[in-house]
């Protein structure tokens, strides 16, 4: 069992124990949280931006004790190769003339030298390298976007307060100590695609109900297509499993 799993179990156990043995304290904490977050939740994008900022601020504050991680797993080096290739304006690299002596895990040598993985995670690493000077900063940014996207997606299906709670839960689970934030493996890219697809689908399903109250079918159609494109270029198999139910819903 990993340290992260032990931490998660400890947090859940503590919350359940407080709710069971000190229900008054938990109700008081809930009322105080509601007063603090009420003004924020009244703005459509307020909760989304706050949830997106939460893991970024906390992880940035932890940098003195938990600095930028070093790659350790074979997959990470493959993704870093993709990110560096994109950062230099190339889609792939020529095969080395002595490629049999330089073979590596999860890296294609022929017909060209490139990561075997879909390109979405490599593109985030390239953004971090080009715009912020280090590929991990692309991971850092992607996790914040993912947490905000979770909140935005949930707002299409549940009340805004519950959407914010769901986004905060994801931020605490994946955005601070998890390997999604602290490695180059990724995970956030596919989650962003899934959230865009499901959030746009929920709004398009409810278009008639929302008509006249800010419904934007053209914008949500573009976001749906963008989400599908990200899924197919990050997690094609899992993405297909998300797109099929949404497609069936549209046909219905």
N, C-alpha and C positions, 0 to 999 in steps of 0.2 A: 504494500500500500504506500503510495507516494505521500510526500509532505503536504501537497495541495489537497489531496483527498482527506487527510487527517484534519487539515484546517477547515475544510468544508463541513465535515461531520461535526467538528467542535462547535462551529458557528450555529449550525442547525440545532444541535442539542441544547445550546445555551438559549436560543430563542424559544424553543418549545418549553424548556424548563421555566423560563420567565413567564410565558403565557399561562402555564399550568399553576405555578406557585405564587405568582404575583400578577394576577390579571389587572388589578388597578393600576399598577405601574405601566403595564403595556398599553392600557387604554390612554393613560396620560401621555405617554410617548407618541401614540398615534394622533392625539388631539394637537399636540405641539407641532408635530410634523405637518399636519394638515394646515395649521395656521401659517407655517413658514412657506409651504409650497403652494398655497391657494392662489396668490397673485400670479405666480409663474404658470400654473396650469390653465389659467384663463386665457393665455395667449397660445394660438395654435402651434407656433414653432418654439415657444418658450421651453416646454418640457423636452422637446427633441434636442435642442441645443444644450440644455443643462445636463441631460443624460450623456450626450456625446462628450461634454467637457469633463465629466466626473472621472472616468478612468485616466484621462490624459493628465489632469492636475495631480491626482494621487500618485500615478506612476512617475511623473516628473519630480515630485517631492521626494520620492524614494531613490532617485538616481545616486545621491551620495553614498547610500548603503547597498544599493542594488544597481550597479552601473550597466551600461549597454552590454548585452550578453554576447558571448563568443559562440560561433557555430560549432556544433559538436557531432551532429548526426549526418549521415550520408546525404539525406534528402535536403538538408539545409545548404550544403555546398552546391547541389544541383540547382536549387532556386537562386542562389547567389550568382551562379554562372549566367542564368537567364537575366537576372536584374542588371548585371554588369554589361551584358550584351546589348540590352535595350538602352541602357544609359549611354552607350557609345554610338547610338543611332543605327544599330544593326539588328536584323531579325535573327540571324544565325551567324556561325563562324565557319571558315573553311576547315576541312579535315586536315589534321596535321600529317605530314608525310610519314611520320613514324608512329601513327596512332595506335598500333597494337601494343606499344610499350607505355602508353599513357592512358589506358582505359581506366575508367572510374565508375563507381556505382551511380546508377540513375542518370547517366550522361550518355548521349548518343555520339558516336564518333563518325559514323557514316549514315546517310550521304553527306552530312555536315555535322559540325561539332556544336552540340547544344543540349540543354536540359531536356529530359524526356517528358517533363510535366507540362500541363496546359499553361498559357502565358499570364494569366491574371495576377498571380502572386508575384511573378517576376516583374510585372509592370509596377506594382506598388513598391517593390524594392528599388526599381529604377527611379521612381519619383523621389524616394528618400535620398538616393545617391545624388541625383541631379540638383534637386531643389534645396536639400538640407544637409548635404555633405556626408551622409552615412545611410546605407540601405536599411538599417534597423529603424530609422526615423520614418520610413515608409510603412513598416509594420505598426509602429506607434500610432501613426495617423489612421491607418486602416481600422484599427480596433476602435478608435473613437467614432469614426464614421459608422462602423457596424453597430455600436451601442445606440447611437442616435437613430439609425435605420430601424432597429428593433422597436424602439418607442414609436416611431412614425408608422410602422407596419401595424402595431397593435392598436393604434388609434382608429384604424379602419374597422376594427372588430369589437373592441371593448371601450368602455368609458375612459376618458383621458387620464384620470387618476390611476386606474389599473394599468394603463399603458405605460405610464411613468414608472410604476412599481416594477413592472416586467422589465423595462429597460435598465433600471437600477440593479435588479437581480442579475441580469446578464453582465453588466459592467463589473459587478463585484466578483462574479464567477470567472469570467474570461479576461477581464480587462486590467488586472493588476498583477496577480501572482501566477496566472496560468501560462502554459507554454504558448498559447496563441499570441500573447503579448511578449513573452520572453524568449522567443526563438525566431528563426527565419522560415519555419515550416508553413506558417500561415494558418488559414482557417477562416479568417475574417473576410477574405475576398468572396468566398462562396456564400457566407452568411449575408453579406451585403446584397448579393444578387438575389438570394431567396427572399429577403425582406422587401426589396423593391418590387419583386414580382407579386408577392402575397399582399403587400400593402396597396399596390395599384389595383390588383384584382378585387380586393374588398371594396375599394371605392368605386370601381366600375360596376360591380354587382349591385351596389346601392345607388347607382346614378339617378334613377327615377325618384328615389326617396330623397336624395340630396339636391335635386334640381332647384335652382334658385337660391341655394345656400352655399355657394362656393364650389360647386361641382365643376371639375375641369377634365372632361373626358379625353381631350387631345393630349394634355400634359400627362395624365395618368396612363394613357396608351403608350406614350413614349417611354415612361418609366418602366412599364411592364416589359416592353421590348428590351430596354437596357438591362433589366434584371435577368431576363432570359439569356441575353448575350453573355453577361458576367458568369452566370451559372454554367453555361456550355464551355466557357473558357477557363473555368476553375475546377468545378466538380461535375463533369458531364453526366455521370451515372446518377448521382444523388440529385442533380438538377433536373434530370428527366423525371425522376420520381415526384418532384414538386410540380413540374410543369404539366404532367398528365392530369392530375386532379383539377388544376386550374382550367386546363383546356376543356375537360368534361363539363365543368361548371359553366363555361361560356357557351358551349353547345346547348346545354340544357336551357 
